[in-house]
Structure formats: C-alpha cells, structure tokens
Amino acid sequence: MYDSYNRKIQYLRVSVTDRCNFRCAYCMPAQGVKMLSHDEILSYEEFLRIIRILSNHGVKKIRLTGGEPLVRKGIIPFIRDIAALQAITDISMTTNGSLLAAMAEKLKAAGLTRVNISLDTINPKQFRQITRGGDLAQTLQGIEAALAVGLTPVKLNIVLTNMITEQDIAYFVDFIHREPVSVRFIEYMPIGESATGPGPSIEEIKTMINSFGRGKLKPTIDICGNGPAKYYDLPQAKGSFGFITPISEHFCGVCNRIRLTADGKFKPCLLSNQEIDVKTALRNGASDDKIAELFYQTIAKKPQGHTLTNPDEPTQFFRRMSQIGG
C-alpha cells in the first residue's frame, strides 16, 4: 500500500485505551481529560477484526499504545490473538513502564516483540512532578524486567522538556554503556496546554553527551524498527542514542504509519485533526471490504507533512496526546 506521496504504509498504531495511571504534564492537564465510556471504546474483538483485515492489505507492524495500554484488562490475551494471525511480523508497545515488571514475562510469551518505555528524567522528585505522582522505581523495575525477558530492543523515550538536567544525560550515557538499550531524545511538541515547556535542543543534547569523556557520537543505522529516529553509537557502549526531530527536521516524508484511536477512528497523521470513523461501520455490520475501503480512504488523506510550525496554518487540536496514542 502506497499513499499519494509514494510512502509505503505498513504500520498501524493501535490505542487500546484512553486511560492512564499517569498525568504527564506535557500530555494532559492536571485534572485529566474526560474519559470515554466503556461502550465508546472498541472491544478487543473489534480491534482484532480490523487488524486481521488490514494484515491482508499490507499492514505488518502493530504498536499498542494508550493512554497506558497495560491498564486495560485482557491485554495479554489480545497480544496472543494478534500473534496467532501469523500475518503481523512485529508487535510492539509504548508504555510508561510502571506496570511492566509484573507483566513482562507474560507479554513476551504472548508474542510482544519489543517495548518503548517513557523515562523523561531519573530524578525521583522531577519524575513525580512530570508524571504527577508516578514512582520512578516502578518504571526502572519495568525496564529491568523488559531487558531480562528479552523484549528486544528496549527503547527509552525522553521528551525534552525544561525539566531535563545534565545529571539525566550523564545517567543515560552510563546506562547505554551497561545495557543494550536505545535511549531516544524527542523534541517537545507543543500540542495543547502544557505545564512544561521545551527543554534543550537536540544539538545541545549531543554536545552534552560528547562532553562526558566517553567518546564522540557516531551515526549508526543498526536498530530494529528504527522508525523516525536517527541513531548514534558511543565507543564501547552496548546501547545507542536516538534523536527524533518532529519539529526542527520533520520526518513526514518517510512516515509509514496510520493510527487507530481507542474510540474507533483512523487518523492519517498524529498532528492533524483528520479522522475517519471505522467504529460506526463495524457496528453497523460492514463487510471486510468496506473496512478496508475506509483504511484506503485514510491513506489517501495522509498529508505530505504537518503544519505545526507554520504560523499561517494554526491547528487547534481537539484530542490530547493521551487520546491519540502518541
């Protein structure tokens, strides 16, 4: 499947829930957001039907997101059902890691391939402030468990807010020397209200990393599921650093993903309000061909690029990041 700009579309990000046990300052307001009712959220059976249909039309990669996907009951059998289709070659998950320690082994056994774990700081106080109550120790235990059971590669996602410090960068430099993890720094995206602001630039982070006396960053591409990140090695390090630049150097030209929200909408672009309703079609008895047609309509609407930095095309986003799945 190719879109209007000759991008091969084979990746579906599936938000299985809008619930989350964190209230991250750059993701949602302190009071949270209005939760969907149970009936508004797609059932696992509905998600699975969509995935099965789309796997016959070129989708080979599934990433499960939320909210926080591990707060939804039944996530492990759902992953097992996706794997049983034998058409999806890569099943991954984005998680805050707080519930991962107790579930990692079963997730791996069910068919989960790898995880991305959010870790914006390693300072416990700052972590509680960013997540509005999260326990850093639980997330660190989740990372350890993911490594122990072989969810490979483990990727850590760090959003560059104004709370990140040089001590955080020093920790991550040491961490990739000890563990085969990929630590990815992500430019702050100003979507909606936020209690945090942008932090250091990607170039400032690279300069900090190079200043610690552990060698200089060297570009590499040998990362499974590398997506939009540009990866770099350090000498003798087991892991790597990745840099994701949706603002300063956007990667829209190679974006191969479509999103499915928890309430059953196909989204052609994270940074767009465009949506196509698939839930109504599902619940009105639509055929497999009709579901596939809606997916093709979504692909046709995939824009050439986002307009987040274009002052002539301001976007008022009606979904928070937590309601899309990132």
SVG drawing of the C-alpha trace seen along z (x, -y; Angstrom):
<svg xmlns="http://www.w3.org/2000/svg" viewBox="-26 -33 63 52">
<polyline fill="none" stroke="black" stroke-width="0.4" points="0.0,0.0 1.3,-3.4 -0.1,-6.8 -0.3,-9.8 3.4,-10.7 4.7,-7.2 5.1,-6.3 4.7,-2.6 2.0,-2.2 2.5,1.0 2.4,-0.2 -0.7,-0.6 -0.6,-2.2 -3.5,-1.0 -4.6,-2.9 -6.4,-0.3 -7.5,-2.7 -7.6,-6.3 -7.0,-5.5 -3.6,-6.2 -2.3,-5.9 0.0,-8.9 -1.0,-12.5 2.1,-13.6 2.4,-17.4 3.0,-17.6 0.3,-15.0 -2.8,-16.1 -4.0,-18.7 -3.6,-18.1 -7.3,-17.3 -7.1,-14.7 -9.4,-14.6 -13.0,-13.3 -12.8,-9.5 -14.6,-7.6 -17.5,-5.4 -17.0,-1.6 -19.3,-1.4 -17.4,-4.1 -14.1,-2.1 -13.6,0.6 -13.7,4.2 -10.6,6.4 -12.7,8.4 -13.3,5.3 -9.6,4.3 -8.6,7.8 -11.0,7.8 -9.6,4.5 -6.0,5.8 -6.9,9.1 -8.4,7.2 -5.6,4.7 -3.0,7.5 -4.4,8.6 -3.7,5.2 -0.1,4.7 0.0,3.9 2.8,5.9 3.6,3.9 1.4,3.2 2.2,0.9 -0.1,0.9 -0.5,-2.4 -2.9,-4.1 -3.2,-6.1 -1.3,-3.4 -2.0,0.0 -1.1,2.1 -4.0,0.7 -6.6,2.3 -7.5,5.8 -7.0,8.6 -4.1,7.0 -2.0,10.3 -4.7,12.5 -5.2,9.7 -1.5,9.8 -1.7,13.6 -4.6,13.3 -2.7,10.8 0.3,13.1 -2.0,16.1 -2.9,14.3 0.6,15.1 0.5,12.1 1.9,9.4 5.7,9.6 6.3,7.0 4.1,6.5 5.4,3.7 4.2,1.5 4.7,-2.0 4.3,-2.1 5.2,-4.2 6.7,-1.0 5.1,-1.3 3.1,1.9 5.7,3.7 7.7,5.6 4.9,8.0 3.8,8.5 6.9,8.5 7.4,12.3 3.8,13.0 3.8,10.2 6.9,11.7 5.4,15.2 2.2,13.9 4.1,12.6 5.1,9.0 8.3,8.3 9.7,5.1 8.8,2.1 9.3,-1.7 9.3,-3.0 8.8,-6.6 11.5,-7.9 11.8,-11.7 14.1,-12.0 15.9,-9.8 15.4,-12.3 12.6,-10.8 11.2,-14.3 11.2,-15.6 9.7,-12.3 6.8,-12.7 6.3,-16.3 6.3,-15.4 4.1,-12.4 2.0,-14.0 2.5,-11.2 4.5,-8.4 7.0,-6.3 10.4,-6.3 11.4,-3.0 8.5,-1.1 9.4,-2.3 13.1,-1.4 12.0,2.1 9.9,2.3 12.9,1.6 15.0,4.2 12.2,6.8 11.9,6.0 15.7,6.5 15.6,9.7 12.9,11.4 14.3,10.3 11.9,7.7 14.5,6.5 15.4,3.8 14.3,1.9 13.9,-1.8 13.6,-4.6 11.7,-7.7 12.8,-11.0 10.7,-14.1 13.0,-17.1 11.1,-19.3 12.5,-22.1 12.9,-19.6 15.7,-17.6 19.1,-18.1 22.8,-17.4 22.6,-14.7 19.9,-12.9 22.1,-13.0 25.1,-11.6 22.9,-8.8 21.8,-7.8 25.4,-7.9 26.4,-5.5 23.2,-3.4 23.9,-2.7 27.4,-1.5 25.9,1.0 22.8,2.2 21.8,2.8 19.2,0.1 18.3,-2.6 17.9,-6.0 15.9,-8.3 15.5,-12.1 12.4,-13.5 11.8,-17.2 9.0,-18.7 5.8,-19.1 3.5,-22.0 0.2,-20.2 -2.5,-21.9 -2.0,-23.1 1.0,-22.0 2.6,-22.5 6.0,-22.1 8.0,-23.9 10.6,-22.9 14.0,-21.8 17.4,-21.7 17.6,-21.3 18.8,-18.1 22.1,-19.7 22.6,-20.8 22.0,-17.2 24.5,-15.9 27.1,-18.4 26.4,-17.4 26.8,-13.7 30.1,-14.4 31.4,-16.4 31.4,-13.4 34.7,-11.9 33.2,-8.7 33.9,-9.3 32.1,-11.1 28.7,-10.2 29.0,-8.3 26.0,-7.7 24.6,-4.1 21.5,-2.6 21.6,0.9 18.5,0.6 15.4,2.8 12.3,0.9 14.3,-2.3 11.3,-4.4 11.9,-8.2 14.9,-8.3 18.5,-8.9 20.8,-6.7 24.3,-7.2 26.8,-5.0 29.4,-5.7 32.7,-3.7 32.4,-0.5 28.7,-1.2 26.3,1.7 23.4,-0.5 22.8,-3.6 21.3,-7.1 18.5,-8.1 17.2,-11.6 13.7,-12.3 13.1,-15.7 9.4,-16.2 9.8,-20.0 13.2,-21.1 13.7,-18.4 10.4,-16.6 10.4,-13.1 6.9,-13.3 8.4,-12.3 9.1,-8.8 6.2,-8.3 4.6,-4.9 2.0,-4.8 -1.7,-5.2 -3.3,-5.5 -6.4,-3.8 -7.9,-5.6 -9.5,-3.8 -12.9,-5.1 -12.5,-3.7 -11.2,-6.5 -8.5,-6.1 -6.1,-9.0 -3.7,-9.6 -1.4,-11.9 -0.7,-12.5 -0.5,-16.2 -3.8,-16.6 -7.5,-16.6 -8.4,-14.5 -10.2,-11.3 -12.3,-8.6 -14.9,-6.7 -14.5,-2.9 -16.4,-2.0 -19.8,-3.0 -19.1,-0.9 -18.1,2.1 -21.1,1.9 -23.5,1.5 -22.3,4.8 -19.9,3.5 -18.1,6.1 -14.3,6.7 -14.1,4.9 -15.8,1.8 -13.4,1.7 -10.5,1.9 -12.1,-0.8 -12.2,-3.1 -8.5,-2.4 -7.6,-3.2 -9.6,-6.5 -7.5,-7.3 -4.3,-6.6 -5.5,-8.9 -5.9,-11.7 -2.4,-11.3 -0.9,-14.8 2.5,-15.4 3.6,-16.9 2.4,-18.5 1.8,-22.2 2.8,-22.6 5.5,-25.2 3.5,-27.0 2.0,-30.3 -0.3,-30.6 -2.0,-27.2 -2.5,-27.1 -4.0,-23.9 -6.3,-23.7 -6.1,-20.1 -9.3,-18.6 -7.5,-15.5 -4.8,-15.4 -1.8,-13.3 -3.1,-10.7 -6.3,-10.4 -4.4,-9.6 -1.7,-7.3 1.4,-9.3"/>
</svg>
